Structures are given as C-alpha cells and as structure tokens.
Amino acid sequence: MAKKRPQTKGKQQPQLTDGQVPVVGAREPCPCGSGRRYKACHGRSAAHAVTELVQRPFEGLRGECDWVALRELVPAATVELHLKGGLPEGVPSVSLATVLPMAWPALRREDGSVLLGLQNDTASGDISRDLADTLRRALEAEPGTPVQARRAPADGPRLQDVLDPEGAFEPVVHTGFEFWVPDSENASPEVAASLERANAAAIPTVKLTGVDAAYWCETPEKNHLRWVMPHPEEQLLDALARLHAAGTSSLGEGTRLVGSFRAHGVTVPVWDLPSGVGADDIEKPAAEFAERLAAALATDAPLTPDERRARGGLTNRQETLS
C-alpha cells in the first residue's frame, strides 16, 4: 500500500466575515481562506440568498398595496419616487413606471431623469433587491441609455434601504404609454407604431380616490374592481366570508364578489361589475364596503356554518399571481 503523504500546513489565511468575502468562480478557492471551493463554502449561502423567494417584497414601503397593484394589475402608470438623502446631482427626477419600451428594466433619459420599470422578470427571489440594484445602476448610467437586466448581488440594498420612508407614493394612472417619450406627438414613425400597439393592448384602468389601492378596469364582457388589501390573508378571508354569508359583500345592484388574487404576500379581492358601472359609480359603494369590512375584521367570533361555506367558496376561487 502506498504511504500516505504527510499533510503540510500552509500559511494560515485570515478568516473573513460573510460581508467581506468577494464573489469568485464556483470552482475557485473560497477567498475566506477555508481551503474549500467557493461553491461549497460562502458561495452556498450567497446562492441561497439570491434564489430564496421573499414572499412579501414590498412590505415596509410606503404604498405597499399600490406597489403590488402596479406590478400585477395596472397597465400604464407612473409614480414619482423619493430617495433617502435626495436626488444625486444631474438627476432631476426618478419615477417608477409599470412598463418601459422593449421591457427595459430602467432608462436614463437624455435630461438625466430616471424611469424604473416594475413589470419585468427578475433574476432573484427578491424583487425589492433587484429593483434597488437596477435603480442604482440607472442613477449612474449615461444619459440617453437604457439599463440592462442582471442578477443583483445577494448583499445589495433593497428598495426599503434606498427610498425615503416618509416620501409620498401617489400613482398616476395613464390611458396609454405616452409617458415613454417626452414629446409623443413628434415621435419617430417607429416609436409611434410601438406606442400604438402598446396602447391598443392596455385595459382601461382607473384608481379609486375614496379608498386605498382599489382599481376599476373595463373589459369587453364586464367591468371589475380589484382591491389590494394589506390585512393578513386568513383574517381577511374570514371577514369577507362573514359579509358574503350576510349578503353584504357586493358593491351594489348587479355587482358580485367573485374571488381574489394572491400577490406578493397580500390578497386582492375581485368584484364583477356590470358594463355600465364606471369608476365614479363605484366610489361611494366602495367606501361603504370599507366600513362594513372594518367591522367584520374586528369580529373574532367563530364562523357560523353558513360563513364557513362562504369562506370555502371564496378560497376555491383564489388565484395566485406571484
């Protein structure tokens, strides 16, 4: 049998903390000095941090429910964003946009302003971290250039780290995508054609003014109200079931609570509305429903048999968007 070669001890490498270990190739020695390959050492935790799904990525942001609505439900909208510490020199404004031309993650305009796209595929399990990384790169990009997609560093900042928590978050819903270009009336034929195609596919949508994060939309068969709510899902479903069993879950004659979406850790009840019911028509019924819902949310009595059946029906009509 061959003799075992005696182990020689190399020079002891200083141990680094997780935050100090740089990213290297998966098969390279880990920079922490452990002697193992990166993928079997600090690369393992870094990969896990990148792929782990954050169930509620917009939690803690001002207007969390509107973030969810703009990400999943609203075709064309913009919001002015406020950064911690203010805007960098040469950046007159930063705005969130539901979608940008060519599905760009972000765009630095010729005047230095920044548009950050929300409805894009993200490379990691944390939309907030991906958006913050895209925003940071857009602030540093040359004016007149789009920002390309990439995987954000696992230890990079999140939106909650870069946005001013006291800054207003007030979505402006548009009828089309003319906000893509500063002067849409004088756009080139190619841009004009792109705008026409995008506008033709956009579902007419209006944000209600009397309640938070409720959006009316028009479809060929019927209209809908989709209302993003921050309450814990189980508590909200119980409350909706109480109202449904009592016959008070509608928003007026011809309207019906038909189910809900799950999206980014919150629940989105959905009502069918007759085609003739517009956004203005639903403002007062929505405000009245909000009062009924608040009372139902405050009730902790066990559900009755009728309420349990109503809850089962609502649960069966849930659809997960994210």
C-alpha positions as CSV (number, residue, x, y, z in Angstrom):
1,M,0.0,0.0,0.0
2,A,1.2,3.4,-0.8
3,K,2.3,5.5,2.1
4,K,0.1,8.4,3.0
5,R,1.9,11.6,2.2
6,P,2.2,13.7,5.4
7,Q,-0.1,16.8,5.5
8,T,1.7,20.1,5.2
9,K,0.2,23.1,6.8
10,G,0.2,26.2,4.6
11,K,0.2,29.7,5.9
12,Q,-3.0,30.3,7.8
13,Q,-5.3,32.6,5.9
14,P,-7.2,35.3,7.8
15,Q,-10.9,34.4,8.2
16,L,-13.2,36.8,6.7
17,T,-16.8,37.6,7.7
18,D,-19.6,36.9,5.2
19,G,-19.8,40.6,4.2
20,Q,-16.1,40.7,3.4
21,V,-15.9,37.6,1.1
22,P,-15.8,38.7,-2.5
23,V,-17.7,36.6,-5.2
24,V,-15.4,34.4,-7.3
25,G,-15.9,31.4,-9.7
26,A,-17.8,28.5,-8.2
27,R,-14.8,26.1,-8.6
28,E,-12.2,28.6,-7.3
29,P,-10.8,28.5,-3.7
30,C,-13.1,30.5,-1.4
31,P,-11.4,33.8,-0.6
32,C,-12.3,33.3,3.1
33,G,-9.2,31.0,3.5
34,S,-11.1,27.8,4.4
35,G,-9.4,25.8,1.7
36,R,-12.7,24.7,0.2
37,R,-14.1,25.7,-3.2
38,Y,-16.3,28.8,-3.3
39,K,-19.4,26.9,-4.2
40,A,-19.0,24.6,-1.2
41,C,-18.3,27.4,1.2
42,H,-19.5,31.0,1.1
43,G,-20.9,30.5,-2.4
44,R,-23.5,28.2,-1.0
45,S,-25.0,30.9,1.3
46,A,-24.7,33.5,-1.4
47,A,-26.6,31.3,-3.9
48,H,-29.3,30.6,-1.3
49,A,-29.7,34.3,-0.6
50,V,-30.1,35.1,-4.3
51,T,-32.7,32.4,-5.0
52,E,-34.7,32.4,-1.8
53,L,-38.2,33.8,-2.5
54,V,-39.2,36.8,-0.5
55,Q,-42.9,36.3,-0.1
56,R,-43.7,40.0,0.6
57,P,-41.0,42.0,-1.1
58,F,-42.7,45.4,-0.8
59,E,-43.5,45.2,2.9
60,G,-42.4,48.3,4.8
61,L,-42.6,50.5,1.7
62,R,-45.0,53.5,1.6
63,G,-47.9,52.4,-0.5
64,E,-47.2,48.6,-0.4
65,C,-50.6,47.7,-1.8
66,D,-50.2,50.1,-4.7
67,W,-46.7,48.7,-5.5
68,V,-48.5,45.3,-5.8
69,A,-51.2,46.7,-8.0
70,L,-48.8,48.4,-10.3
71,R,-46.7,45.3,-10.5
72,E,-49.6,42.9,-11.3
73,L,-52.8,44.7,-12.3
74,V,-52.3,48.2,-13.8
75,P,-51.1,48.5,-17.4
76,A,-49.9,52.1,-17.6
77,A,-49.0,54.2,-14.5
78,T,-46.1,56.2,-13.1
79,V,-45.1,57.3,-9.6
80,E,-42.5,59.9,-8.5
81,L,-40.0,58.2,-6.2
82,H,-38.2,59.9,-3.3
83,L,-34.7,58.8,-2.4
84,K,-33.1,58.8,1.0
85,G,-30.7,61.8,1.0
86,G,-32.4,63.4,-2.0
87,L,-31.6,63.1,-5.7
88,P,-28.0,62.9,-7.0
89,E,-26.5,65.8,-8.9
90,G,-27.7,65.7,-12.5
91,V,-30.8,63.6,-11.9
92,P,-33.8,65.9,-11.9
93,S,-36.3,63.2,-11.1
94,V,-36.8,59.4,-10.5
95,S,-40.1,57.8,-11.4
96,L,-41.4,54.3,-11.2
97,A,-43.2,53.1,-14.4
98,T,-45.3,50.0,-14.8
99,V,-43.5,49.0,-18.0
100,L,-40.9,50.6,-20.3
101,P,-40.2,50.3,-24.1
102,M,-38.6,47.0,-25.0
103,A,-39.2,45.8,-21.5
104,W,-36.1,47.7,-20.3
105,P,-35.5,47.4,-16.6
106,A,-34.8,51.1,-16.4
107,L,-34.0,54.1,-18.6
108,R,-31.8,57.2,-18.0
109,R,-33.3,59.9,-20.2
110,E,-31.4,62.5,-22.1
111,D,-32.2,65.1,-19.5
112,G,-30.8,62.8,-16.8
113,S,-34.1,61.8,-15.3
114,V,-34.6,58.1,-14.5
115,L,-37.5,55.7,-15.2
116,L,-37.6,52.5,-13.3
117,G,-39.6,49.6,-14.8
118,L,-41.7,47.5,-12.4
119,Q,-43.3,44.8,-14.6
120,N,-40.1,42.9,-15.5
121,D,-38.8,39.4,-14.9
122,T,-36.3,39.4,-12.0
123,A,-33.3,37.3,-11.6
124,S,-33.5,36.6,-7.9
125,G,-36.2,35.7,-5.5
126,D,-36.3,39.3,-4.1
127,I,-38.0,41.8,-6.4
128,S,-37.1,44.6,-4.0
129,R,-33.4,43.9,-4.1
130,D,-33.4,43.5,-7.9
131,L,-35.2,46.8,-8.4
132,A,-32.9,48.6,-6.0
133,D,-29.9,47.3,-7.9
134,T,-31.4,48.4,-11.2
135,L,-32.2,51.9,-9.8
136,R,-28.7,52.3,-8.5
137,R,-27.2,51.5,-11.9
138,A,-29.7,53.8,-13.7
139,L,-28.6,56.7,-11.5
140,E,-25.0,56.1,-12.6
141,A,-25.8,55.4,-16.3
142,E,-25.0,57.8,-19.1
143,P,-28.0,60.0,-20.1
144,G,-29.9,58.6,-23.0
145,T,-29.2,54.9,-22.3
146,P,-31.3,52.0,-21.0
147,V,-30.2,49.7,-18.2
148,Q,-29.9,46.0,-18.9
149,A,-31.0,43.2,-16.6
150,R,-28.6,41.4,-14.3
151,R,-28.7,39.4,-11.1
152,A,-28.4,41.7,-8.1
153,P,-25.7,41.0,-5.5
154,A,-27.1,38.9,-2.6
155,D,-25.9,41.5,-0.1
156,G,-27.0,44.5,-2.1
157,P,-29.5,47.1,-0.8
158,R,-33.3,46.7,-1.2
159,L,-35.8,49.4,-2.0
160,Q,-36.5,49.8,1.7
161,D,-32.9,50.9,2.1
162,V,-32.8,53.4,-0.7
163,L,-36.3,55.0,-0.8
164,D,-37.4,57.7,1.7
165,P,-39.9,56.1,4.0
166,E,-41.6,59.5,4.5
167,G,-41.8,60.2,0.8
168,A,-45.3,60.2,-0.8
169,F,-46.2,57.4,-3.1
170,E,-49.0,58.6,-5.4
171,P,-49.6,56.6,-8.5
172,V,-50.8,58.4,-11.6
173,V,-52.7,56.0,-13.9
174,H,-52.4,56.8,-17.6
175,T,-54.7,55.9,-20.5
176,G,-51.7,55.0,-22.6
177,F,-47.9,54.9,-22.7
178,E,-47.1,58.4,-24.0
179,F,-45.0,58.9,-20.9
180,W,-42.4,56.8,-22.6
181,V,-41.2,59.7,-24.6
182,P,-41.1,63.4,-23.7
183,D,-42.8,64.5,-27.0
184,S,-45.0,61.7,-28.2
185,E,-46.7,63.9,-30.8
186,N,-43.4,64.4,-32.7
187,A,-42.1,60.8,-32.1
188,S,-40.5,58.9,-35.0
189,P,-42.7,56.5,-37.0
190,E,-41.1,53.5,-35.3
191,V,-41.8,54.9,-31.8
192,A,-45.3,56.0,-32.8
193,A,-46.1,52.5,-34.1
194,S,-44.8,50.9,-30.9
195,L,-46.9,53.3,-28.8
196,E,-50.0,52.5,-30.9
197,R,-49.5,48.7,-30.3
198,A,-49.0,49.1,-26.6
199,N,-51.9,51.5,-26.2
200,A,-54.2,49.1,-28.1
201,A,-53.4,46.3,-25.6
202,A,-53.9,48.3,-22.5
203,I,-57.0,47.7,-20.4
204,P,-58.7,50.9,-19.4
205,T,-58.0,51.3,-15.7
206,V,-58.9,54.0,-13.0
207,K,-57.6,54.3,-9.4
208,L,-60.4,55.0,-7.0
209,T,-59.9,58.1,-4.9
210,G,-62.0,57.3,-1.8
211,V,-60.3,54.1,-0.7
212,D,-56.7,52.8,-0.9
213,A,-55.3,50.6,-3.7
214,A,-58.6,49.9,-5.4
215,Y,-58.6,49.8,-9.2
216,W,-61.5,49.8,-11.6
217,C,-60.9,48.3,-15.0
218,E,-63.0,47.8,-18.1
219,T,-63.1,44.6,-20.2
220,P,-65.3,43.7,-23.2
221,E,-67.7,41.5,-21.3
222,K,-67.9,43.3,-17.9
223,N,-66.0,45.7,-15.6
224,H,-64.1,44.7,-12.5
225,L,-62.9,46.2,-9.2
226,R,-59.6,44.8,-8.0
227,W,-58.8,46.0,-4.5
228,V,-55.4,45.2,-3.0
229,M,-55.7,44.8,0.8
230,P,-52.9,44.7,3.5
231,H,-54.7,42.6,6.0
232,P,-53.4,39.1,6.9
233,E,-55.0,36.6,4.5
234,E,-56.7,34.3,6.9
235,Q,-58.3,37.3,8.8
236,L,-59.4,38.9,5.6
237,L,-61.0,35.7,4.2
238,D,-62.9,35.3,7.5
239,A,-64.2,38.9,7.3
240,L,-65.1,38.5,3.6
241,A,-66.9,35.3,4.4
242,R,-69.0,37.0,7.2
243,L,-70.1,39.7,4.8
244,H,-70.7,37.2,2.0
245,A,-72.9,35.0,4.2
246,A,-74.8,38.1,5.4
247,G,-75.4,39.2,1.8
248,T,-73.4,42.4,2.2
249,S,-70.3,41.6,0.2
250,S,-71.4,43.2,-3.1
251,L,-70.9,46.8,-4.2
252,G,-74.4,47.5,-5.3
253,E,-77.0,46.0,-7.6
254,G,-75.6,43.7,-10.3
255,T,-72.2,43.5,-8.6
256,R,-70.7,40.4,-7.1
257,L,-67.6,39.4,-5.1
258,V,-66.2,36.6,-7.2
259,G,-62.9,35.7,-5.6
260,S,-59.5,37.0,-5.0
261,F,-55.9,37.0,-6.2
262,R,-52.8,36.3,-4.1
263,A,-49.9,38.5,-5.0
264,H,-46.6,39.3,-3.2
265,G,-47.9,38.4,0.2
266,V,-51.2,40.3,0.1
267,T,-54.7,39.5,-1.0
268,V,-56.7,41.2,-3.8
269,P,-60.5,40.7,-3.7
270,V,-62.2,41.0,-7.1
271,W,-65.7,42.1,-7.9
272,D,-67.6,41.7,-11.2
273,L,-69.4,44.9,-12.2
274,P,-72.0,45.5,-14.9
275,S,-70.6,47.1,-18.1
276,G,-72.4,50.3,-17.4
277,V,-70.9,50.8,-13.9
278,G,-67.9,53.1,-14.2
279,A,-65.2,54.1,-11.7
280,D,-67.2,57.1,-10.4
281,D,-70.2,55.0,-9.8
282,I,-68.3,52.6,-7.5
283,E,-66.6,55.2,-5.3
284,K,-69.4,55.5,-2.8
285,P,-70.3,51.8,-2.6
286,A,-66.6,51.0,-2.1
287,A,-66.3,53.5,0.8
288,E,-69.4,51.9,2.4
289,F,-68.0,48.4,1.9
290,A,-64.7,49.6,3.6
291,E,-66.7,50.4,6.7
292,R,-68.5,47.0,6.7
293,L,-65.2,45.2,6.2
294,A,-63.6,47.1,9.1
295,A,-66.4,45.9,11.4
296,A,-66.1,42.3,10.1
297,L,-62.3,42.4,10.7
298,A,-62.8,43.4,14.3
299,T,-65.0,40.4,14.9
300,D,-63.3,37.4,16.4
301,A,-66.3,35.1,17.0
302,P,-66.1,31.6,15.4
303,L,-67.5,31.4,11.9
304,T,-71.0,30.0,11.6
305,P,-71.8,27.1,9.3
306,D,-73.0,29.5,6.6
307,E,-69.9,31.6,7.0
308,R,-67.7,28.6,6.7
309,R,-69.4,27.6,3.5
310,A,-68.9,31.1,2.2
311,R,-65.3,31.0,3.1
312,G,-64.8,27.7,1.4
313,G,-66.3,29.2,-1.8
314,L,-64.0,32.2,-1.6
315,T,-60.9,30.1,-1.0
316,N,-61.8,27.9,-4.0
317,R,-61.9,31.0,-6.2
318,Q,-58.4,32.2,-5.3
319,E,-55.7,32.5,-7.9
320,T,-52.0,33.2,-7.2
321,L,-50.3,35.8,-9.3
322,S,-46.9,35.5,-7.8
